[in-house]
Amino acid sequence: MKFENRVAIVSGAASGMGLLSSQQFAENGAGVVLTDVNEEAVTEAAARICDAGGEAVGVKVDVRCYEEIEAAVELAVERYGSVDILLNCAGGASSRVCGHSEPFHEIPIEVIDWGLDVNLKGAVYFCRAVLGHMIRQERGVVINMGSVEGITGSRCLDYGAAKSAMIGLTKSVALYGAPHGIRSCCVSPGPVLTRPEMANMKTRLGRAAEPEEVTNLILYLCSDEAAFITGANYMIDGGRSIGGPE
Ligand SMILES: NC(=O)c1ccc[n+]([C@@H]2O[C@H](COP(=O)([O-])OP(=O)(O)OC[C@H]3O[C@@H](n4cnc5c(N)ncnc54)[C@H](O)[C@@H]3O)[C@@H](O)[C@H]2O)c1
């Protein structure tokens, strides 16, 4: 039970890797605050964790709204007494999520705003909301979800920019938090099979990742076994970002 007496707060926890990480945190003894803009799904996800014997609560949080983030962090502290882990997982390529297939220079500005706000600004907001508690506790871990497209670039320009910035955010949190025992890492996956179509994206290893391959890395980075790791970006992309000859 690696995370006994630890409290994790996860954004984008209603599906995909946010949900799976939440389940794994709970299986390993953490109290988990699952947050997502999809209230029904996140509430149900938390209830399933509790039914399985875990400790969890689901809260509606749109990461574009600082007040909702702050309320969820306050709930974590009131209910469980601390916030030890923050996983900034909410995100996605704006063109796909918002259903736009035009070239970037014709994409509506609202779609670009969605991409920057959900993939980057929400993570900065969440850091703002947890860091005071982590500094008082003199411990904490912040994991930011990047993407291989934050390294290679993306045809969804706001997504590529936001995911690159997650690496900068990670280093800045690591710098800011280190004197207080706070660590931060970025995890940058290649294609992950949270959606079947990700199997079509090429990697050097000839396949996409199983979600567990990524969440197992997240859990390791949050654990005490990773106590000397901070400010680092971890590519987990089957070699997609290597470049070089075909
Ligand atoms: N799946 C991949 O291939 C892949 C690859 C690289 C990076 N990533 C990144 O990993 C993260 C998780 O990906 P996934 O495929 O597991 O995602 P997913 O699409 O299954 O889950 C994303 C979650 O974010 C939530 N969300 C959307 N807008 C929100 C908002 N405004 N506020 C709060 N929550 C919101 C959604 O409701 C959803 O539950 C994302 O940041 C994504 O960019 C995924």
The ligand as an SDF file (V2000), in Angstrom:
LIG
                    3D

 44 48  0  0  0  0  0  0  0  0999 V2000
   -4.5810    9.1740  -25.1680 N   0  0  0  0  0  0  0  0  0  0  0  0
   -3.4420    9.5400  -25.7410 C   0  0  0  0  0  0  0  0  0  0  0  0
   -3.0010    8.9660  -26.7430 O   0  0  0  0  0  0  0  0  0  0  0  0
   -2.6300   10.6650  -25.1310 C   0  0  0  0  0  0  0  0  0  0  0  0
   -1.3440   10.8960  -25.6250 C   0  0  0  0  0  0  0  0  0  0  0  0
   -0.5870   11.9270  -25.0820 C   0  0  0  0  0  0  0  0  0  0  0  0
   -1.1030   12.7090  -24.0670 C   0  0  0  0  0  0  0  0  0  0  0  0
   -2.3550   12.4660  -23.6030 N   0  0  0  0  0  0  0  0  0  0  0  0
   -2.8580   13.3420  -22.5420 C   0  0  0  0  0  0  0  0  0  0  0  0
   -3.2330   12.5650  -21.4280 O   0  0  0  0  0  0  0  0  0  0  0  0
   -4.3410   13.1700  -20.7670 C   0  0  0  0  0  0  0  0  0  0  0  0
   -5.4510   12.1410  -20.6120 C   0  0  0  0  0  0  0  0  0  0  0  0
   -5.7230   11.5790  -21.8760 O   0  0  0  0  0  0  0  0  0  0  0  0
   -6.8300   10.4300  -22.0480 P   0  0  0  0  0  0  0  0  0  0  0  0
   -6.7420    9.9230  -23.4430 O   0  0  0  0  0  0  0  0  0  0  0  0
   -6.7410    9.4970  -20.9140 O   0  0  0  0  0  0  0  0  0  0  0  0
   -8.1020   11.3970  -21.9390 O   0  0  0  0  0  0  0  0  0  0  0  0
   -9.6740   11.2200  -21.9460 P   0  0  0  0  0  0  0  0  0  0  0  0
  -10.1600   11.9420  -23.1450 O   0  0  0  0  0  0  0  0  0  0  0  0
  -10.1000    9.7950  -21.7390 O   0  0  0  0  0  0  0  0  0  0  0  0
  -10.0100   12.0460  -20.6170 O   0  0  0  0  0  0  0  0  0  0  0  0
   -9.9280   13.4250  -20.5550 C   0  0  0  0  0  0  0  0  0  0  0  0
  -10.8500   13.8610  -19.4280 C   0  0  0  0  0  0  0  0  0  0  0  0
  -10.7250   15.2810  -19.2960 O   0  0  0  0  0  0  0  0  0  0  0  0
  -12.0130   15.7750  -19.0190 C   0  0  0  0  0  0  0  0  0  0  0  0
  -12.1300   17.1910  -19.3340 N   0  0  0  0  0  0  0  0  0  0  0  0
  -12.3260   17.7660  -20.5460 C   0  0  0  0  0  0  0  0  0  0  0  0
  -12.4690   19.0980  -20.4080 N   0  0  0  0  0  0  0  0  0  0  0  0
  -12.3560   19.3650  -19.0860 C   0  0  0  0  0  0  0  0  0  0  0  0
  -12.4340   20.5620  -18.3260 C   0  0  0  0  0  0  0  0  0  0  0  0
  -12.6710   21.7390  -18.8970 N   0  0  0  0  0  0  0  0  0  0  0  0
  -12.2790   20.4780  -16.9960 N   0  0  0  0  0  0  0  0  0  0  0  0
  -12.0690   19.2740  -16.3880 C   0  0  0  0  0  0  0  0  0  0  0  0
  -12.0050   18.1140  -17.0570 N   0  0  0  0  0  0  0  0  0  0  0  0
  -12.1460   18.1630  -18.4010 C   0  0  0  0  0  0  0  0  0  0  0  0
  -12.9470   14.9250  -19.8590 C   0  0  0  0  0  0  0  0  0  0  0  0
  -14.2940   15.0040  -19.4190 O   0  0  0  0  0  0  0  0  0  0  0  0
  -12.3190   13.5480  -19.7120 C   0  0  0  0  0  0  0  0  0  0  0  0
  -12.8970   12.8310  -18.6380 O   0  0  0  0  0  0  0  0  0  0  0  0
   -4.7150   14.3910  -21.5940 C   0  0  0  0  0  0  0  0  0  0  0  0
   -4.1100   15.5160  -21.0170 O   0  0  0  0  0  0  0  0  0  0  0  0
   -4.1100   14.0910  -22.9520 C   0  0  0  0  0  0  0  0  0  0  0  0
   -3.8030   15.2560  -23.6740 O   0  0  0  0  0  0  0  0  0  0  0  0
   -3.1330   11.4630  -24.1020 C   0  0  0  0  0  0  0  0  0  0  0  0
  1  2  1  0
  2  3  2  0
  2  4  1  0
  4  5  1  0
  4 44  2  0
  5  6  2  0
  6  7  1  0
  7  8  2  0
  8  9  1  0
  8 44  1  0
  9 10  1  0
  9 42  1  0
 10 11  1  0
 11 12  1  0
 11 40  1  0
 12 13  1  0
 13 14  1  0
 14 15  2  0
 14 16  1  0
 14 17  1  0
 17 18  1  0
 18 19  2  0
 18 20  1  0
 18 21  1  0
 21 22  1  0
 22 23  1  0
 23 24  1  0
 23 38  1  0
 24 25  1  0
 25 26  1  0
 25 36  1  0
 26 27  1  0
 26 35  1  0
 27 28  2  0
 28 29  1  0
 29 30  1  0
 29 35  2  0
 30 31  1  0
 30 32  2  0
 32 33  1  0
 33 34  2  0
 34 35  1  0
 36 37  1  0
 36 38  1  0
 38 39  1  0
 40 41  1  0
 40 42  1  0
 42 43  1  0
M  CHG  2   8   1  16  -1
M  END
$$$$
